[in-house]
């Protein structure tokens, strides 16, 4: 594996020196708007409708002008000569793909230097032909000899690469190498050292053809040394050409250019990685092995899009976050095929889906397989981190940060690894409970009581021994080879697991009894309101937060977004009991609760009542328990659909004297907004997997991975 100081890089540094010497004269006078290559982030097309974030193309305003005029490095060529490395551009494409995607200048130059070194300077076999070059932000590596591009951190079919010499005007797609080699050879043999010029305009007839070369499906005509056209030979193209000629129109073809529209420069490279983010899947990975790779790509592309769209000035900084998928399930065998063997054949398809997805939850709650699952994820995280650091040696010395984005069950497993939670103490509690029960049943039987006392002592000794072992392991070993900055729990049942383990609110507002800040600085729980798997965390810290609304995640395009730390808490006034009981005053009169706040609007006579659905429910007499619950749910449903801007800034509790004023150390629960036309029942089916492509989630992650962005935005309010 190759670092940035390989022989190919040394060769590329020489190219950079030549490039800088050629461009030094003109660069001092060039403005930022006239830079000879587009920003890496600005290569992404954006569409609010189709979300084609994985499409890379030239910026439209630049590609239109560059389609007819090529920008050269200094000095501009005047004669036909060999192509410089800067003029050649390398591309990659997956099998079946329609378009070739250009490598950025930094990658293309290093690949070209490696290519030339292997073909021109390796006669003595001094170069390692198996050495690979890191490209595409360090996520992929190129095997120049095999002309393949492979991912570094996950398994995926390799993409093919192509050395582009000749390009079609407009699209700037390269001609296939099998053709370009012959076209290039013909061009140099006929026109080398001749002046570059275009054919003179002629008023009579077509331009003269000074050279021609034919292939099976097309032919190429030279009208001048710098004016070359490609003409298709298909039947439809011939028919159109004959019609045009019969009408007296000039011959039409596609102009091709020698050398890419943008010269490759070493400065065209992504910033260094300052924040590494591991993306961990939940259940279902066995059913769809490559899903986490695909989901991570979708999340990465949207975060990159948000950065380019919302914070274009931040693109100029030398820092970025990178996302790596973590596949903890793929290599696990667990019970082998035992579960499959006991699965009935009736409804086999549905049962197979459940075995490949929901069964992971049962595996994790099983004492037999839990440690195997935990060790699998821990091992994979350590392996990926060490592999990353070996390829990016600057990361740890520059105090790079590490965060985790974990989905569904993956958040529970990640939480347990970070905190070092072990179910052994639950077994201790179980044994104590069983012994206490046996002691109660053995009253009067001294012999049995003596045995119970012996068992109690053995349990106590075993507990002390386990504490000693864990303490010694804690001093010598570390759960993970890195510290966790943020744990983003997405659509996760973590709160249910903690509640079933006996975690209860402590009343202090500190999250230390859930996850100490020394192990993870921040825990963020992100969920869609219709996600049936997701649960809230804050009520496990402070009980009364069950009546406090989770913070709404900002819409990425909303103007003047208030920082999350400054958003006031808002209460569910109708959540503590039946509405009629909460809204009754001391005189026995019922007030119209409006939106469930229990407050009177200023300037309105309280004796004048307006009809409302909530008021009608409140004022009904002889309500039974079911009717009270129904009214409460009606009110909560209505409150949940009210826009955030319509809710008062400080919605008080109905009985403020009895409410706990303690606040959380920081907010954990963040809820996505439902769309206006969103169907709650359909959302149950789609919401659990909707986070990866959600732009609001991407914006949330971006601003929390780079807190300075939210601070900068707060200054503008």
Residue, then its C-alpha position, 0 to 999 in steps of 0.5 A: x500500500x502506498x502513502x503520499x511519498x511513493x516514487x509516483x508522487x515524487x515524479x508528480x512533484x516534478x510535474x508540479x514544479x514544471x507546472x508552477x514554473x510555467x504558470x508563475x508569470x500568469x498566476x499573479x495576475x489571475x483572479x479567483x474567478x479565472x482559476x483553471x480548474x473548478x472546485x472539487x465540491x462545485x463539480x456536483x450537480x444539485x437537484x431538489x427533485x431528483x437528488x442526483x448527488x452522485x453525478x459529477x460534471x463540469x459547472x454549466x457556466x464553465x463547460x459552455x464557455x470551455x466547450x469551444x475554448x480550451x484553457x492552457x497553462x502558461x505558456x500556451x502551445x503554438x506547435x504540435x508536440x507531445x502531450x504534457x501530463x497536465x493535458x492528459x486526464x484519467x477517468x473512472x467508470x463502473x461496468x455498465x455506466x454510461x459516462x466516464x467520471x474525471x479524476x481531480x487534477x491531483x489524482x490524475x497527475x499522480x496516476x499519469x506519472x505512475x503510468x509513465x514510470x511503468x512504461x518508460x522507466x521500469x526497464x530494470x524492474x526497479x519499480x514495484x508494479x503492484x504499488x497502488x495510488x490513493x485517489x478520490x479523497x483517499x477512499x479508493x486506490x488505483x492499480x495502474x498496471x491493471x487499470x482498475x480502481x478499487x475501494x480501500x475500506x469495503x468490498x465492491x466491484x472494481x471500476x475501470x480507468x481510462x487514460x483520456x487523450x482526445x475528447x468530444x466537444x461539449x460533453x468532454x467525454x474521452x474517446x476509447x483508448x483503442x481509438x485514441x492511440x491510433x488517432x494520436x499516432x496519426x496526428x503526431x506523424x503528420x503534424x508534429x512540430x507544425x503550427x497549431x491553427x484552425x482552418x480559414x473560413x470559406x464562403x464556398x463549399x465545405x472546408x478542405x480535408x487535409x488528413x483522414x482516418x477511418x474506423x468501423x463505426x466512424x471516421x476522423x477528418x482533419x481540416x487543420x492542425x487544430x480543427x478535427x471532426x469525428x463523423x459517425x458511420x451508422x446507417x442513421x447518420x449516413x441518412x441524415x448526412x445524405x439529406x443535409x448534402x442534398x439540401x446543400x448544407x455543410x457536412x456535420x460532425x462532432x469536433x474533438x479536442x486533443x487534451x482535456x478542457x482543464x489542465x491538471x494541477x496539483x493544487x486541485x485536491x481535497x482538504x485533509x481529513x480532520x474528522x473521521x465518521x464511522x457509519x454503522x448499520x443495524x439489522x438487515x445487513x445479512x439480507x442486503x450485504x452492500x446496503x451500508x456501503x450504499x447508505x454511507x455513500x448517500x449520506x456522504x454525498x448529501x453532507x458534501x452537498x450541504x457544505x457546498x450549498x450552505x457554506x461555500x466559504x468553508x470549502x476554502x478551509x483545509x478541513x473536512x469530515x470523511x465517512x467510512x461504512x462499517x460492516x459488522x454483520x457480514x463475517x458473522x456465522x452465529x448459529x450457522x444454519x440452525x435457525x434455517x433448519x427449524x424454519x417452516x416452509x409455509x410463508x418461507x419468503x417472509x420467514x427468510x426476511x425475518x431471519x435475515x433482519x429482525x433475528x439480529x435483535x434476538x441474537x444480540x439479546x442472547x448471552x451466547x451470541x452477544x459477545x460475538x456480535x460486540x467483538x465483531x464490531x469492535x474488531x472491525x472499528x479497530x481494523x478500519x481505524x488503523x488502516x485509515x491512520x496508516x494511509x493518513x499519518x497526519x491524522x493523529x498528530x493533528x488531533x483528528x476527531x472520531x465520531x460514530x453514526x449508528x442506525x437502529x440496533x447498531x446504535x445499541x451495540x456501539x453504545x455498549x462498546x463505548x461504555x463497556x457495558x457487560x450483562x454480568x452485573x445483571x446476572x449478579x442481580x438475578x442470582x441475588x434475587x433467586x437466593x433471596x426467594x430461596x431464603x424466604x421459602x426456607x424459613x425454619x429450615x436451618x440446613x437450607x438456610x446455611x446452604x443459602x448463606x454459602x451460596x450468597x458468599x460464593x456469589x459475593x466472591x465471584x462478584x468481587x473477582x469479576x470487579x477485579x478482573x474488569x478493573x485490571x483490564x480497564x487499566x491495561x486495555x482500551x475498548x477502542x483505539x480512539x476517543x469518541x467525539x459524538x455518537x449519533x444514534x439514528x432511528x434507534x431503540x437504545x432507550x428501550x434497551x437501557x430501560x430494560x437494563x434498569x436505567x432510571x432518571x437520576x434527577x440531576x440533569x447530567x447524562x453521566x449515568x447513561x454515558x460519561x462525557x469522558x467516554x463520549x462527549x455528546x450523544x445525539x438521538x435523531x428520529x422520525x416521529x413515525x419511526x416505530x423502532x425509535x425511542x426517546x432518551x431524555x426521559x431516562x435522565x429527567x423524568x419530566x422531559x417526557x412532557x418536553x417536546x424533543x427539539x425539531x431538526x432545522x430544515x436546511x434551507x430555513x432562514x436564520x436558524x437558531x442554534x440548538x443550544x438556544x432553542x427553548x424547551x416546550x412542554x406538552x401541557x396535555x400529557x400529564x393527565x386528562x385535559x379537563x382535569x388540567x384546565x379546571x380552575x379553583x372556582x370549578x369553571x373550565x377554561x378553553x385550553x386552546x392549543x393545550x397550554x392552559x393559558x388565556x389569550x390577552x384581551x379576551x374575556x374568559x367567560x366568552x367561550x369559543x367552540x373548538x374540538x378540544x374544548x368540546x372534549x374538555x367540557x363533556x360530562x361523565x367522561x370515563x377513562x377511555x374518553x379522557x385518554x382519547x381527548x388527550x391523544x386528540x390534543x397531542x396529535x393536534x399539537x404535533x402537527x402545529x408548526x414550530x413557528x406557531x408555538x409560543x417561545x415559552x409554553x409553561x406547564x399548567x401547574x408550574x409549582x409542581x413541575x421540576x425546573x431541572x434542565x438537561x446538561x444538553x439536549x439529546x432528542x432531535x426529531x425530524x419534521x413530518x412533511x405536510x402531505x406525509x401519511x403517518x401510516x405509510x411513514x411507518x413503512x419508510x421512515x426507518x430507512x429514510x435518514x440516509x437521504x434526508x438533507x436535514x439530517x445531513x445538515x445536522x451532522x455537518x453543523x455538529x461535526x464542524x461546530x464553528x459553522x453553527x457559531x458563524x451562522x449564529x453571528x448573522x442572527 
